[in-house]
Amino acid sequence: MRYSDGQADGPSGTDTDHGKDGRGGRNESQDGGRREGRDGGGYLLANRQTEAGERFDAFAALFDPTTFRHLEGLGVGPGWRCWEVGAGGTSVVSWLAERVGPTGTVVATDIDTSLIAGAARPPVEVRVHDVGAEEPPGEGFDLVHARLVLVHVPDRERALRSMIKALRPGGRLLLEDADPALQPLLCPDEHGPAEELANRLRHGFRRLLADRGADLSYGRRLPRLLREAGLHQVEADAYFPVTSPACTVLESATVRQIRARLVAAGLATDEEIDQHLANVASGTMDLTTAPMISAWGTKP
């Protein structure tokens, strides 16, 4: 899982909350920290729930083109040694495996590897690992990548240090995380009752994330954090889908996954959730996700 591949909104939110997904995350991804939250409710978007696979597929459809474009730009190729943090689903792991070939290595880690275990064949190694609490699973990596993960990790500073430590001199770090606070609405065009309800439920979801330690304004800080960590040639951009079939799938799966938590917290009634899911299924609303900010740099 991505603490999700972002799960953030589910921007990992990684992490997770997850495209990715991780799970750390996780993820919308997007998702915090696979620990007991302040409300005692535990991880909000666990990988073993039935909706998790739907969410990771949606993350892949939404964010893989952006991720792959950045990985190509960083020059990933035969023989590279890569660490995919909070791998969540298998789409990025499989892409990396194809690029590095039999002479390379892809170490895919997550604290719950249930959705990536099937990818564990050369050149892919799958390991259970908590990036915010454990030493890196090796050193000398040419690439370290995390999508929709760190926004959900309680000790984000330690996680970032760990990922940089794992890089060889000249190695590349690519971090992609959501920033829900930059754009807090599910329906930016709030023109009727259906959109108003959707935005209220999205606010409730983000409240649950924040109560579990997710940093909903983390994505915007990535470029500065990479510079302050000593990386060179730091660049960043953002991707913000405004409407897409994958956004619809992601919203439906996310709301079904957190339904009981929304009701228990008094943030929505069962009747309101039923109405929202029907509105989503009608295909008449323009649904979006939080912006995903990608930042990358080189270890000196």
Residue pairs with C-beta under 8 A, 6 or more apart in sequence:
1 7
1 12
1 15
1 16
1 18
1 20
1 21
1 22
1 23
1 24
1 25
1 26
1 27
1 45
1 46
1 47
1 52
1 56
1 86
1 88
1 110
1 111
1 112
1 114
1 115
2 12
2 13
2 14
2 15
2 16
2 17
2 18
2 19
2 20
2 21
2 22
2 23
2 24
2 25
2 26
2 27
2 29
2 31
2 56
2 59
2 86
2 87
2 88
2 89
2 110
2 147
2 148
2 149
3 12
3 13
3 14
3 15
3 16
3 17
3 18
3 22
3 23
3 24
3 25
3 26
3 27
3 29
3 31
3 32
3 33
3 34
3 86
3 148
3 149
3 150
3 151
3 152
3 153
4 10
4 11
4 12
4 13
4 14
4 15
4 16
4 17
4 18
4 19
4 20
4 21
4 22
4 23
4 25
4 26
4 27
4 28
4 29
4 30
4 31
4 45
4 55
4 56
4 59
4 86
4 88
4 147
4 148
4 149
4 152
5 11
5 12
5 13
5 14
5 15
5 16
5 18
5 19
5 20
5 21
5 22
5 23
5 25
5 26
5 27
5 29
5 30
5 56
5 59
5 63
5 86
5 88
5 89
5 92
5 147
5 148
5 149
6 12
6 13
6 14
6 15
6 16
6 17
6 18
6 19
6 20
6 21
6 25
6 26
6 27
6 28
6 29
6 30
6 31
6 59
6 147
6 148
6 151
6 152
6 177
6 178
6 290
6 292
7 13
7 14
7 15
7 16
7 17
7 18
7 21
7 22
7 23
7 25
7 26
7 27
7 28
7 29
7 30
7 31
7 44
7 45
7 55
7 148
7 152
8 14
8 15
8 16
8 17
8 27
8 28
8 29
8 30
8 31
8 148
8 151
8 152
8 177
8 178
8 179
8 180
8 214
8 219
8 289
8 290
8 292
9 28
9 29
9 30
9 178
9 180
9 202
9 205
9 206
9 250
9 254
9 289
9 290
10 16
10 17
10 18
10 27
10 28
10 29
10 30
10 31
10 45
10 55
10 58
10 59
10 250
10 253
10 254
10 257
10 289
11 27
11 28
11 29
11 30
11 148
11 151
11 177
11 178
11 179
11 180
11 219
11 289
11 290
11 292
12 18
12 19
12 20
12 21
12 22
12 23
12 24
12 25
12 26
12 27
12 28
12 29
12 30
12 31
12 59
12 86
12 88
12 147
12 148
12 149
12 151
12 152
12 177
12 178
13 25
13 26
13 27
13 28
13 29
13 30
13 31
13 45
13 148
13 151
13 152
13 178
13 209
13 214
13 290
14 20
14 21
14 22
14 23
14 24
14 25
14 26
14 27
14 28
14 29
14 30
14 31
14 86
14 88
14 146
14 147
14 148
14 149
14 150
14 151
14 152
14 177
14 178
15 22
15 23
15 24
15 25
15 26
15 27
15 29
15 30
15 31
15 32
15 86
15 88
15 148
15 149
15 150
15 151
15 152
15 153
16 22
16 23
16 24
16 25
16 26
16 27
16 28
16 29
16 30
16 31
16 32
16 45
16 86
16 88
16 148
16 149
16 151
16 152
17 23
17 25
17 26
17 27
17 28
17 29
17 30
17 31
17 32
17 43
17 44
17 45
17 148
17 151
17 152
17 209
17 212
17 214
18 25
18 26
18 27
18 28
18 29
18 30
18 31
18 45
18 47
18 52
18 55
18 56
18 59
18 88
18 148
19 27
19 29
19 55
19 56
19 58
19 59
19 60
19 62
19 63
19 64
19 88
19 89
19 91
19 92
19 147
19 148
20 26
20 27
20 29
20 56
20 59
20 60
20 63
20 86
20 87
20 88
20 89
20 91
20 92
20 147
20 148
20 149
21 27
21 29
21 55
21 56
21 59
21 60
21 63
21 86
21 87
21 88
21 89
21 91
21 92
21 147
21 148
22 29
22 47
22 85
22 86
22 87
22 88
22 110
22 146
22 147
22 148
22 149
23 31
23 34
23 47
23 86
23 87
23 88
23 110
23 111
23 112
23 149
23 152
24 33
24 34
24 85
24 86
24 88
24 110
24 111
24 130
24 131
24 132
24 149
24 152
24 153
25 31
25 45
25 86
25 88
25 148
25 149
25 151
25 152
25 153
26 45
26 47
26 86
26 88
26 110
26 148
26 149
26 152
27 45
27 55
27 59
27 86
27 88
27 147
27 148
27 149
27 151
27 152
28 59
28 148
28 178
28 180
28 250
28 254
28 289
28 290
29 45
29 59
29 88
29 147
29 148
29 149
29 151
29 152
29 178
30 148
30 151
30 178
30 180
30 209
30 289
30 290
31 43
31 44
31 45
31 148
31 151
31 152
31 209
31 214
32 43
32 44
32 151
32 152
32 153
32 154
32 209
32 212
32 213
32 214
33 43
33 132
33 152
33 153
33 154
33 212
33 213
33 214
34 43
34 46
34 111
34 112
34 130
35 42
35 43
35 154
35 212
35 213
36 42
37 43
37 44
37 208
37 211
37 212
37 213
38 211
38 212
38 213
39 208
39 211
39 212
39 265
41 208
41 212
41 261
41 264
43 212
44 208
44 209
44 212
44 258
44 261
45 52
45 55
45 254
45 257
45 258
46 52
46 112
47 88
47 110
47 112
47 114
47 115
48 112
48 114
49 257
51 253
51 254
51 256
51 257
52 115
52 253
52 257
53 89
53 115
54 249
54 250
54 252
54 253
55 250
55 253
55 254
55 257
56 88
56 89
56 91
56 115
57 89
57 249
58 246
58 247
58 249
58 250
58 253
59 88
59 89
59 148
59 250
60 89
60 91
61 244
61 245
61 246
61 249
62 241
62 244
62 246
62 247
62 250
62 289
63 147
63 148
63 176
63 239
63 292
64 91
64 92
64 95
66 176
66 239
66 292
66 294
67 92
67 145
67 147
67 174
67 176
67 294
68 95
70 174
70 176
70 294
70 296
71 95
71 96
71 99
71 143
71 145
71 174
74 143
74 172
74 174
74 296
75 172
76 82
76 96
76 99
76 100
76 142
76 143
77 99
77 100
78 99
78 100
78 101
78 103
78 104
79 100
79 101
79 103
79 104
80 99
80 100
80 104
80 105
80 142
80 143
81 100
81 104
81 105
81 107
81 138
81 140
81 141
81 142
81 143
82 96
82 100
82 104
82 105
82 106
82 107
82 141
82 142
82 143
82 144
82 145
83 106
83 107
83 109
83 136
83 137
83 138
83 141
83 143
83 144
83 145
83 163
83 166
84 92
84 93
84 96
84 106
84 107
84 108
84 109
84 145
84 146
85 109
85 131
85 144
85 145
85 146
85 149
85 159
85 163
86 109
86 110
86 131
86 146
86 147
86 148
86 149
87 93
87 108
87 109
87 110
87 113
87 116
87 126
88 110
88 115
88 116
88 147
88 148
89 115
89 116
90 115
90 116
90 118
90 119
92 145
92 147
93 106
93 108
93 116
93 119
93 124
94 119
96 106
96 143
96 145
97 104
97 106
97 119
97 123
97 124
100 106
100 123
101 123
102 122
102 123
103 123
104 123
105 123
105 125
106 123
106 124
106 125
107 124
107 125
107 127
107 137
107 138
107 141
108 116
108 119
108 120
108 124
108 125
108 126
108 127
109 126
109 127
109 128
109 129
109 131
109 137
110 116
110 128
110 129
111 128
111 129
111 130
112 128
113 126
113 127
113 128
116 126
117 126
119 126
120 126
127 137
129 137
131 146
131 149
131 153
131 159
131 162
131 163
132 153
132 154
132 155
132 156
132 158
132 159
132 162
133 155
133 158
134 162
135 162
136 162
136 163
136 165
136 166
137 166
138 166
139 165
139 166
139 168
140 166
140 167
140 168
140 171
141 166
141 167
141 168
141 171
142 167
142 168
142 171
142 172
143 171
143 172
143 173
143 174
144 163
144 164
144 166
144 167
144 171
144 172
144 173
144 174
145 173
145 174
145 175
145 176
146 163
146 174
146 175
146 176
146 177
147 176
147 177
147 292
148 176
148 177
148 178
148 292
149 159
149 177
150 156
150 159
150 160
150 175
150 177
150 218
151 177
151 178
151 214
151 215
151 216
151 218
151 219
152 209
152 212
152 213
152 214
153 159
154 213
156 215
156 218
160 175
160 225
160 229
161 229
163 173
163 175
164 173
164 229
164 230
164 231
164 299
167 173
167 299
168 299
169 299
169 300
170 298
170 299
171 298
171 299
172 296
172 297
172 298
172 299
173 226
173 231
173 296
173 297
173 298
173 299
174 294
174 295
174 296
175 222
175 226
175 294
175 295
175 296
176 292
176 293
176 294
176 295
177 218
177 219
177 222
177 292
177 293
178 218
178 219
178 289
178 290
178 291
178 292
178 293
179 216
179 217
179 218
179 219
179 220
179 290
179 291
179 293
180 206
180 209
180 216
180 217
180 290
181 216
181 217
182 217
182 219
182 220
182 290
182 291
183 240
183 288
183 290
183 291
184 202
184 203
184 206
185 199
185 202
185 288
186 198
186 199
186 201
186 202
186 251
186 287
186 288
187 194
187 195
187 198
187 199
187 285
187 286
187 287
187 288
188 242
188 286
188 288
189 195
189 286
190 196
190 199
194 276
194 279
194 284
194 285
195 285
197 272
197 275
197 276
197 279
198 251
198 276
198 279
198 280
198 285
198 287
200 268
201 255
201 262
201 267
201 268
201 272
201 273
201 276
204 262
204 265
204 267
204 268
205 254
205 255
205 258
205 262
206 216
207 265
207 267
208 258
208 261
208 262
208 265
208 267
209 216
210 216
219 238
219 290
219 291
219 292
219 293
220 293
222 236
222 293
222 295
223 234
223 235
223 236
223 295
225 295
226 234
226 295
226 296
226 297
227 234
227 297
230 299
230 300
231 297
231 298
231 299
231 300
232 297
232 298
232 299
232 300
233 297
233 298
234 295
234 296
234 297
235 295
235 296
235 297
236 293
236 294
236 295
236 296
237 293
237 294
238 291
238 292
238 293
238 294
239 291
239 292
239 294
240 288
240 289
240 291
240 292
241 247
241 288
241 289
242 286
242 288
243 286
243 287
243 288
244 287
247 287
247 288
247 289
248 280
248 283
248 287
250 289
251 280
251 287
252 277
252 280
252 281
255 262
255 273
255 276
255 277
255 280
256 277
259 270
259 273
262 268
262 273
263 269
263 270
263 273
268 276
279 285
280 287
